[in-house]
């Protein structure tokens, strides 16, 4: 299988205003929407759960309000994201301010680790460290920016027939056009992305997603899997999944 070497990068979302107070109904709705993105329901929150890059901590807040008998911890680096609890905390639902790449938790602390949005694949090693044997990691969406660039690369090389060297040069130039202040790429980048998404077939898009998952598996030495949400969509997104081996249970 052809291996692409498109630069894998993650971008921090542009800063926004502090969140306004939301009603219980809105918190519940947002929490259930986030769980649905991850392919989970409330019944899947068993044991100790960690929500990485939790933003406004909707899952933790909703779990607390519902009296769910599961310890849910939200972690986010943004100091404006609510009331932060120092470690160790005694309450069953808590929020912690910390970096997802250097989490203040002991090894094998959680049965389920979920992450959405900006954390991306760079948070995988830390998530695996704090995950207990037999526990599961889910990340949604699977590094959208990375998959997007791989689709553009695939389109230029496999469909348009451009050489890998030429495509690499073009992609490097286009990737550097990202404007941190505006949180957007150049019009040329956007046009190529749209052209690729319109031109690639469903099977080609799913092949690209599989290639990204295989590359991440090789990079981290893990058996990663994925679940594609809305495979017929113009830009299908995937949930990255990993179950940490439980060697004692296997024997």
DACOR-V741509 format. One record per residue. N is the residue number from 1. PHI is phi in degrees with one decimal (none if undefined). OMEGA is omega in whole degrees, -180 to 180 (none if undefined). Layout:
<<N & PHI & OMEGA> <N & PHI & OMEGA>>
This chain:
<<1 & none & 180> <2 & -64.9 & 179> <3 & -106.0 & 176> <4 & -90.7 & -179> <5 & -122.6 & 176> <6 & -59.2 & -178> <7 & -59.8 & 176> <8 & -90.7 & -179> <9 & -139.6 & 175> <10 & -123.6 & -176> <11 & -118.0 & 175> <12 & -81.2 & -179> <13 & -65.1 & 178> <14 & -59.5 & -178> <15 & -64.6 & 179> <16 & -125.9 & 178> <17 & -72.2 & 178> <18 & -56.2 & -177> <19 & -64.9 & 176> <20 & -83.8 & 179> <21 & -63.9 & -179> <22 & -113.4 & 180> <23 & -72.9 & 178> <24 & -58.2 & 180> <25 & -61.0 & 179> <26 & -68.2 & 178> <27 & -61.8 & 179> <28 & -59.8 & -179> <29 & -64.3 & -180> <30 & -66.1 & 179> <31 & -62.4 & -179> <32 & -67.5 & 176> <33 & -66.3 & 179> <34 & -66.7 & 177> <35 & -64.1 & 178> <36 & -61.8 & 176> <37 & -56.3 & -177> <38 & -88.1 & -179> <39 & 71.9 & -176> <40 & -125.1 & 172> <41 & -128.4 & -179> <42 & -58.9 & -178> <43 & -67.3 & -180> <44 & -86.4 & -180> <45 & -85.4 & -176> <46 & -121.4 & 180> <47 & 76.5 & 178> <48 & -99.7 & -175> <49 & -117.4 & 177> <50 & -118.6 & 178> <51 & -106.7 & -174> <52 & -90.6 & -176> <53 & 63.7 & -167> <54 & -74.3 & -179> <55 & 62.8 & -176> <56 & -89.8 & 171> <57 & 58.7 & -177> <58 & -63.6 & -179> <59 & -64.0 & 180> <60 & -64.1 & -179> <61 & -62.5 & -178> <62 & -66.6 & 178> <63 & -62.5 & 180> <64 & -65.3 & -178> <65 & -65.6 & -179> <66 & -83.7 & -179> <67 & 69.7 & -179> <68 & -67.3 & -175> <69 & -83.8 & 179> <70 & -141.1 & 177> <71 & -82.0 & -180> <72 & -114.7 & 180> <73 & -116.0 & 174> <74 & -100.4 & 178> <75 & -131.1 & 177> <76 & -152.0 & -179> <77 & -84.5 & -175> <78 & -73.2 & -177> <79 & -69.7 & -178> <80 & -94.5 & -169> <81 & -89.6 & 174> <82 & 123.2 & -178> <83 & -90.5 & -176> <84 & -97.1 & -179> <85 & -103.0 & 175> <86 & -69.4 & 177> <87 & -97.7 & -7> <88 & -79.2 & 179> <89 & -110.2 & -177> <90 & -100.3 & -179> <91 & -78.1 & -174> <92 & -79.3 & 174> <93 & -122.8 & -175> <94 & -146.7 & 177> <95 & -120.3 & -178> <96 & -127.7 & 176> <97 & -90.6 & -179> <98 & -167.6 & 179> <99 & -84.7 & 180> <100 & -65.0 & 180> <101 & -90.9 & 178> <102 & -145.0 & -174> <103 & -79.4 & -176> <104 & -84.9 & -179> <105 & -124.0 & 177> <106 & -70.0 & 175> <107 & -56.9 & 173> <108 & 54.8 & -178> <109 & -97.0 & -170> <110 & -128.7 & 177> <111 & -89.2 & 180> <112 & -143.9 & 175> <113 & -120.5 & 178> <114 & -121.6 & 180> <115 & -146.8 & 179> <116 & -135.8 & 170> <117 & 75.1 & -163> <118 & -78.3 & -176> <119 & -63.7 & 175> <120 & 65.9 & -173> <121 & -72.3 & -179> <122 & -64.1 & 180> <123 & -85.7 & -176> <124 & -60.4 & -177> <125 & -57.2 & 180> <126 & -68.2 & 179> <127 & -62.3 & 179> <128 & -66.7 & -179> <129 & -60.5 & -176> <130 & -87.4 & -179> <131 & -86.7 & 179> <132 & -76.8 & 174> <133 & -56.0 & -176> <134 & 87.9 & 180> <135 & -80.0 & -175> <136 & -124.4 & 173> <137 & -111.4 & 174> <138 & -133.1 & 179> <139 & -125.1 & 178> <140 & -139.0 & -12> <141 & -80.0 & 179> <142 & -66.3 & 173> <143 & 31.8 & -174> <144 & -51.5 & -179> <145 & -62.4 & 179> <146 & -66.5 & 180> <147 & -60.3 & 179> <148 & -57.5 & -179> <149 & -70.0 & 176> <150 & -66.1 & 177> <151 & -65.6 & 177> <152 & -65.0 & 178> <153 & -61.3 & -180> <154 & -58.4 & -179> <155 & -61.6 & -178> <156 & -66.4 & -175> <157 & -85.5 & -174> <158 & -80.0 & -176> <159 & -95.0 & -178> <160 & -84.0 & 175> <161 & 79.7 & 178> <162 & -75.2 & -178> <163 & -69.6 & 179> <164 & -59.7 & -179> <165 & -63.8 & 180> <166 & -65.1 & -179> <167 & -67.2 & 178> <168 & -59.7 & -180> <169 & -62.0 & -179> <170 & -64.9 & -178> <171 & -67.7 & 178> <172 & -62.9 & -180> <173 & -66.1 & -179> <174 & -67.6 & 180> <175 & -64.7 & -179> <176 & -74.2 & -179> <177 & -82.9 & -179> <178 & -65.5 & -179> <179 & -101.3 & -177> <180 & -60.6 & -177> <181 & -66.0 & -179> <182 & -87.9 & -177> <183 & 67.5 & -175> <184 & -149.9 & 175> <185 & -91.5 & 180> <186 & -70.0 & 178> <187 & -63.1 & 179> <188 & -64.9 & 177> <189 & -61.4 & -178> <190 & -60.3 & -179> <191 & -64.3 & 180> <192 & -67.3 & 178> <193 & -60.2 & -180> <194 & -65.2 & 179> <195 & -63.0 & -180> <196 & -64.6 & -178> <197 & -65.2 & 179> <198 & -75.6 & -173> <199 & -90.8 & -177> <200 & -73.5 & 177> <201 & -79.6 & 176> <202 & -56.9 & -178> <203 & -62.8 & 179> <204 & -66.6 & 178> <205 & -64.0 & 179> <206 & -67.4 & 176> <207 & -64.5 & 179> <208 & -63.0 & 179> <209 & -59.8 & 178> <210 & -62.8 & 179> <211 & -63.1 & 178> <212 & -64.4 & 179> <213 & -61.8 & 179> <214 & -62.2 & -180> <215 & -66.1 & 177> <216 & -64.3 & 178> <217 & -60.2 & 179> <218 & -65.8 & -176> <219 & -62.9 & -175> <220 & -101.3 & 180> <221 & 65.1 & -177> <222 & -124.1 & 175> <223 & -95.3 & -179> <224 & -84.0 & 174> <225 & -126.3 & 179> <226 & -153.3 & 175> <227 & -124.3 & -180> <228 & -87.9 & 175> <229 & -95.9 & -180> <230 & 49.8 & -177> <231 & -60.7 & -180> <232 & -88.4 & -178> <233 & -68.7 & 178> <234 & -56.6 & 178> <235 & -131.5 & -178> <236 & -63.2 & 179> <237 & -115.0 & -176> <238 & -126.0 & 171> <239 & -95.7 & 176> <240 & -86.3 & -174> <241 & -126.5 & 175> <242 & -152.7 & 173> <243 & -112.0 & -178> <244 & -73.3 & -178> <245 & -59.8 & 174> <246 & -108.1 & -173> <247 & -63.6 & -180> <248 & -67.3 & -180> <249 & -68.6 & -179> <250 & -65.9 & -180> <251 & -100.8 & none>>
